[in-house]
Amino acid sequence: MTASSTHCCRSRSPLSDLTPRALRALLFTLLMCVHAACSAAGGITMRELRLDSTDDGYQLSTDIAVTLSPRLAEAVTRGVALYFILEFDIRRPRWYWLDENVAERTQTYRLSYYALTRQYRVSTGALHQSFDSLEEALNLIGRLRSWPVTEHNRLKTGESYVASLRLRLDVTQLPKPFQLSAMSNRDWTLESEWERWGFTARAPEAR
């Protein structure tokens, strides 16, 4: 009586034939593709945040990386103004009730392009500044220095608070056809995550 044996064949992954060096090269290429896809979609990322206690009250300084999607960048060069809103608030946590809203502050930036001078302009209230490139204009929007956010008498020295900050594109100020596109197309939406951090109220720093 002859015993029959069976062999189980396992399929090999195509990656198993690659050398470690080839695998590293493939991984690097994939990471670059992911980075390119994220850049193409546009984005807003908080880089640095600082809340200073001064004689004039609390002042916020921050650096934010702002990148437009190709569609938004094209819209600007075709005459569509983009409005960005910087939103900031301070809340006092309360275990027995909802957090107390202590202070709120917003600032609006208007980004536009003038074909006659081939310059980008960033306006904040009555102030405006012109730039030769879109990158320079976006850098100004993302660079905030010593922005007054609240007076000292609104916070109690020694108590704990939570500050929140975000920057977003205000799609409600886009022309109506673009507002409809923004409802279904992420290329027209742009906002950062809320950045939140806790701090303890302190007396003004001596100068």
N, C-alpha and C positions, 0 to 999 in steps of 0.2 A: 504494500500500500504506500503510495507516494504522497507525501504531504505537499500541498501547494502553498506557496508563500505569495503574499501581496505586497507591493511597494507603494507607499504614499508619496507622491511628488508634490512639493510645495513650490508655488510660483515665487520667483525672486523679484524683489522690488528693483526698478531701474536705478534707484539711488544707491543700491548696494554695490554697483559696479564703479561708482565714482570714487576718486581718491579724496582724502581729507582736504587737499588744496582746492580741488574742484568743488567740493561741498561748500567750502568757505566762500568761494567766488559766487556760487549760486545764491547763498544766503545774502551776501552783500548786494547782489542784483535785485533780489526780492525786496530788501529793505529800501533800496533807492526807488523802486517802483511805488512802494507804499508812501514814501516821503513825497514823491512827485504827485501822487493822487491826492494827498492831503493838501499840498500847496495849490493844486488846481481847484480844489473845493473852497479855498479861502479859509481864514480862521482868525480868532482873536485869543491871544494867550497872555495871561498876567505873568510878568517877569519879576518885578521887585515892588514891594509895598513898604511905606514908612509913614507912620502917624506920629507927628511931633507935637509936644506940648510947649507952646511959646507964650510970650506975654500977651499976644493978640488972640490966643485961643488955640484950638487944635488945627493943625495943617497937614494935609495929605500930599505925599509925593509918590509917584509911581512910574514905571516903565511898562508899556504894553505893546506886544508885537501884533500888528494889524496887517493882514494879507487879504487882498480882494480876489475873488474868483475871476477867471477870464471874462465871464459874462458881466460882472459888476464893473470891472475895469473898462470894458468896452462901452458900457452904458455911460460912464462918466465922460469919456472922450467924445461921446455923441451928444453931450449937453444935458444929461440927467444929473441933477444934484443929489448927493447922498447925505443924509443926516444921521450922525452918530450921537447917542446919548450915554453919558457917563452917569451912573447911578450909585449913590453912596448913602448908607444909613448906619446909625448906631442904636443898638437895643440893649436894654438891661434885662438879663434873664431873671425870671421869677418862678420859683418852684410851685407856687400856689395859684398862679394865674398865667395868662398870656404874657409874653415878654413885653416890656414897656418900650415904646418907640420914643427914643430920646432926641434924635436929630436925623434930618434928611437933607440931601443936597443933590442937585442934578446940574449937569452942564451939557450943552448941545454944541456939536461941531457940524458945520456945513462944508462939505467937500464938493468943489465944482471945477470945471475946466473951461478956459477961455481960448477958443480956437484962434482968435486974432493974434494974441500974444504967445500962444502955445505954452501957457502956464497953468498950473493947478493952484487953486486958492482954497485956503482953510479959513473959515470965518467963525468967530465966537462972539456973539453979541455984536457990538459995533466995531470990534477989532478984526482985522484980517491980515493974512500974510500969503505971499505968492511964492511958488516953487517951480523949478524947471522940470522936476520929475515927480511921478506919482509916489515913489518910495519916500522922497523927502517930505511930501505932504502927509503921508501916513505916519511917518516918524513923529511929526509934530503932534498929531492927534494922540499918539500913544505916550507922549512924554509930558508928564504933569509935575510941576514943582510948586511946593508951598501953597497948595489950594486950601483956603480957609473953609473948614467944614462945620465947626461949631464953637460957641463961646465956652469959657471955663465954667461959668455958673450953671451950665446945663448938666454937668457931670459932677459927681461927688467924689472927692479925693479918697482913694483907698478902695472904692467899690469896683466890681468887675463888670465889664461890658463886652459886647460882641459887635465888631464892625464888619460891614459887608460892602463889596464893590463889584460892579460889572460894567462892561461896555458893550453896547449893542447897536446894530443898524435899525433905525426906526422905519420899518416898512410902511407905516401909515402915512409917511410923508413922500412916498414914491408916487409917480403918476399912476392913475387908476389902472391902466393895463398891466403895469409892473406889479401892482399890489395883488392882482389876481394871479399872476405868475408865481409870486412869493408864497401863495397859499399851497401850491402843489410842487414847487421846484426849489430844492435846497440851495441852488446856485444864487438865489435872490435873498436868502436869509443869512445873517451873520451876527453872532453874539458870543460872548465869552460865558463860561460858567461863573456862578457867583463865587467870589473869593471871600471867605469868612475867617476872621481871626479874633481871638480874645485878647483883652488888655485890661490893665488896671489903671484907673484914672489917677493922674499925678499932678502935682503942683507945676507951675510953669518952670521951664529950665532956665537957669541963670545964664545970662549972656556976658 
